[in-house]
């Protein structure tokens, strides 16, 4: 039982913890290039004018009234 816990702790600290940090790093870059469709809530490119999933027209940020 002790050897199992030691191996599990080593695997966690050497593989799982660094991988979660890498995944968070890559997700941060993804958030800057995508936005969420207001109609169907799917992720679409930030520059899209029409949603590929529900085909609703999107108003660009520069044309929205303030």
PEDATA-V208064 format. One record per backbone hydrogen bond with DSSP energy under -1.0 kcal/mol. CO is the residue of the C=O (numbers start at 0). NH is the residue of the N-H. E is the energy in kcal/mol with one decimal. If there is no record, write none. Layout:
# PEDATA-V208064
CO|NH|E, CO|NH|E
This chain:
# PEDATA-V208064
0|4|-2.1, 1|5|-2.2, 2|6|-2.4, 3|7|-2.6, 4|8|-2.2, 5|9|-2.3, 6|10|-2.6, 7|11|-2.2, 8|12|-2.5, 9|13|-2.2, 10|14|-2.1, 10|15|-1.4, 11|16|-2.5, 14|18|-1.6, 15|19|-2.0, 16|20|-1.5, 17|21|-2.0, 18|22|-2.4, 19|23|-2.1, 20|24|-1.8, 21|25|-2.2, 22|26|-2.3, 23|27|-1.6, 24|28|-1.1, 25|29|-1.5, 26|30|-1.8, 29|32|-1.1, 32|45|-2.2, 34|43|-2.9, 36|40|-1.4, 41|36|-2.5, 43|34|-2.9, 44|47|-1.4, 48|57|-3.1, 50|54|-1.2, 55|50|-2.3, 59|62|-1.4
